[in-house]
Amino acid sequence: MKKTTAPALVVFSGGQDSTTCLIWALKKFGTISAITFNYKQRHQVEIECAKKIIELINSRKNVNIDWLEEEIHIDHIVVDISFLSDILETAMIQETEIKHDDETNLPTTFVPGRNILFLTIAAAIAYQKKINHLVAGVCETDYSGYPDCRDATMKSLQETLQLGLDYEVEIHTPLMWKSKADTIKLMKEMGGFELYKYTHTCYKGDRPACGECFACELRLNGFKEAGLKDPLEYKIK
């Protein structure tokens, strides 16, 4: 991976994929900033996980990444967009059943326009900070079917943001064509594997993770396929 001194802004949820992307960005770019969104998601614990992971990296505590430069410090902000909980009804926000919706052919956890909103806000902040690179952990190969995770969506959004801001902005999606197993192997190769212990994936917001929801199943299957043990704690053994 070729290193550049350019700064980047990472959309960082505190989940498995965004944590992988954070380490990827640290390896590829110069100054790194991270942005986390509070939309009153029922798994609010992921915000605390995001803060914890940033703290660990900045302090180097329990982080043994040999290539990580000592002077690297990640600026982290949490943006409140909790108004989404007032206008949207989804199992990702409200305590409703997590299931497959036969009408939309999507899981009931789909939050319409979430990634589009995230990246639009991130791009506005990047504009102010003179950052041209955004990093997002969206994936089309191994995901829940969310249309705002698709490569075509990201390419279209990038063009729209460039036109709307009259500013060069590039959306990097390093996991777009990777399976969960591929993502896990990438994190292992980069030396950040142990950080998965502090990530959050469970849609139910459980700690330890439930091990049964769509997100937990996808994660556990990825570790199984990769032949590695997930360092995260689960309720089920």
C-alpha positions in Angstrom: 0.0 0.0 0.0 1.5 3.3 -1.1 1.7 5.9 1.7 0.7 9.5 1.1 1.0 12.6 3.4 -2.5 13.7 2.5 -5.1 13.9 5.3 -8.2 11.8 5.4 -11.5 11.7 7.3 -12.8 8.3 8.3 -16.5 7.6 8.9 -16.1 5.6 12.0 -18.9 3.7 13.8 -16.9 1.6 16.1 -17.8 -1.5 14.3 -15.7 -4.2 12.7 -15.6 -2.8 9.2 -15.0 0.8 10.1 -12.3 -0.2 12.5 -10.6 -2.1 9.7 -10.9 1.0 7.5 -9.5 3.2 10.3 -6.3 1.1 10.4 -6.2 1.0 6.6 -6.4 4.8 6.5 -3.7 5.1 9.1 -1.5 3.0 6.9 -2.3 4.9 3.7 -2.7 8.6 4.7 -1.0 11.2 6.8 -3.2 13.1 9.3 -6.3 11.1 10.2 -9.6 12.4 11.6 -12.6 10.3 12.4 -16.3 11.1 12.6 -18.9 9.1 14.5 -22.7 9.7 14.2 -25.3 9.5 17.0 -28.7 8.9 15.4 -30.1 7.3 18.5 -29.3 3.8 17.1 -30.4 1.1 19.4 -26.9 -0.1 19.6 -25.7 3.2 21.2 -22.8 1.2 22.8 -21.0 1.4 19.4 -20.4 5.1 20.0 -18.6 4.3 23.3 -16.7 1.5 21.4 -15.6 4.1 18.8 -14.3 6.4 21.5 -12.5 3.5 23.2 -10.8 2.4 20.1 -9.6 6.0 19.3 -8.4 6.3 22.8 -6.4 3.0 22.6 -4.8 4.0 19.3 -3.9 7.5 20.5 -2.4 6.2 23.8 -0.9 3.1 22.1 -2.4 1.1 25.1 -3.1 -2.5 24.1 -2.2 -1.7 20.5 0.8 -3.5 19.1 0.9 -2.2 15.5 4.6 -2.0 14.7 4.3 0.4 11.8 2.2 2.9 13.7 4.2 6.1 14.1 4.4 7.5 17.6 3.4 11.0 16.6 0.1 9.9 15.0 -3.0 11.3 16.8 -6.5 10.8 15.5 -8.9 13.7 16.0 -12.4 12.3 16.7 -15.8 14.0 16.8 -19.2 12.7 17.5 -22.0 14.4 15.5 -25.6 14.3 16.8 -28.1 13.6 14.1 -30.7 12.2 16.5 -33.5 13.8 14.6 -33.5 10.7 12.4 -35.2 8.8 15.3 -38.1 11.3 14.9 -38.7 10.8 11.2 -37.7 7.2 10.5 -39.0 3.9 11.8 -36.5 1.1 11.6 -35.3 -1.8 13.8 -31.9 -0.1 13.8 -33.4 2.7 15.9 -36.6 1.5 17.5 -37.0 -1.6 19.6 -38.9 -3.5 16.8 -38.4 -7.0 15.5 -35.2 -7.6 13.4 -36.3 -9.6 10.5 -36.4 -9.7 6.7 -39.0 -7.5 5.1 -40.6 -9.3 2.2 -42.0 -6.0 0.8 -38.7 -4.2 0.6 -36.6 -7.3 0.3 -34.3 -5.7 2.9 -33.7 -6.3 6.6 -35.9 -4.2 8.9 -32.6 -2.7 10.2 -32.2 -0.6 7.0 -32.0 3.1 7.7 -33.0 4.9 4.5 -30.3 7.3 3.3 -28.0 6.8 6.3 -24.7 6.4 4.5 -25.6 9.2 2.0 -26.3 11.5 4.9 -23.1 10.4 6.8 -20.9 11.0 3.8 -22.6 14.3 2.9 -21.9 15.7 6.4 -18.4 14.2 6.4 -17.7 15.9 3.0 -18.9 19.3 4.4 -16.5 18.9 7.4 -13.7 17.8 5.0 -14.3 20.9 2.9 -13.9 23.1 5.9 -10.7 21.2 7.0 -9.3 21.1 3.5 -9.4 17.3 3.4 -10.0 15.6 0.1 -10.2 12.0 1.1 -13.1 10.3 2.8 -13.0 6.6 4.0 -16.1 4.5 4.5 -16.5 0.8 5.4 -19.4 0.1 3.0 -19.3 -3.2 1.2 -21.3 -4.7 -1.7 -19.8 -8.2 -1.7 -20.8 -9.3 1.8 -23.5 -7.1 3.3 -27.2 -7.1 4.3 -28.5 -5.8 1.0 -28.5 -2.1 1.9 -28.7 -0.1 -1.4 -26.6 2.8 0.1 -23.6 0.4 0.5 -23.3 -0.3 -3.2 -20.4 0.8 -5.3 -22.7 2.6 -7.8 -24.2 4.6 -4.9 -20.7 5.6 -3.7 -19.5 6.6 -7.2 -22.7 8.7 -7.8 -22.4 10.3 -4.4 -18.8 11.2 -5.0 -19.7 13.0 -8.2 -22.6 14.8 -6.6 -20.4 16.0 -3.7 -17.8 17.2 -6.1 -20.4 19.2 -8.1 -22.2 20.5 -5.0 -19.1 21.6 -3.2 -17.1 22.5 -6.2 -14.3 20.7 -4.5 -12.2 17.6 -5.1 -13.4 14.9 -2.8 -12.7 11.2 -3.1 -14.6 8.4 -1.3 -12.4 5.4 -0.5 -14.2 2.1 0.1 -11.4 -0.4 0.7 -13.8 -3.2 1.7 -16.2 -2.8 -1.2 -15.4 -6.1 -2.9 -14.2 -8.0 0.1 -16.0 -10.8 2.0 -16.1 -10.6 5.8 -13.4 -13.3 5.8 -11.2 -11.1 3.5 -11.8 -8.1 5.7 -10.7 -10.1 8.8 -7.6 -11.3 7.0 -6.7 -7.8 5.9 -7.0 -6.6 9.5 -4.7 -9.4 10.6 -2.1 -8.5 8.0 -2.2 -4.9 9.1 -1.6 -5.8 12.7 -4.8 -4.4 14.1 -6.6 -7.7 14.7 -6.8 -7.4 18.5 -8.8 -4.1 18.2 -11.7 -6.3 17.1 -12.1 -7.1 20.8 -13.4 -3.5 21.3 -15.6 -3.2 18.3 -19.4 -3.6 18.2 -21.5 -5.4 15.6 -24.6 -6.7 17.3 -27.8 -5.0 16.1 -29.4 -5.5 19.5 -26.8 -3.4 21.2 -25.9 -6.3 23.5 -22.5 -6.5 25.3 -21.6 -9.4 25.2 -23.0 -9.6 21.7 -26.1 -11.7 21.2 -24.5 -14.0 18.5 -27.9 -14.5 16.8 -28.9 -11.3 14.9 -28.1 -10.9 11.2 -25.0 -8.8 12.0 -23.6 -11.2 14.5 -24.2 -14.2 12.2 -22.4 -12.4 9.3 -19.5 -11.6 11.6 -19.2 -15.0 13.1 -19.4 -16.7 9.7 -16.6 -14.4 8.5 -14.3 -15.5 11.3 -15.2 -19.1 10.7 -14.4 -18.8 7.0 -11.1 -17.0 7.8 -10.1 -19.7 10.2 -9.6 -17.3 13.1 -11.3 -16.8 16.5 -13.2 -13.7 17.1 -11.8 -11.9 20.2 -15.2 -10.4 20.9 -17.2 -11.9 23.7 -20.6 -13.4 22.9 -23.5 -14.5 25.0 -23.7 -17.9 23.2 -20.7 -20.1 23.3 
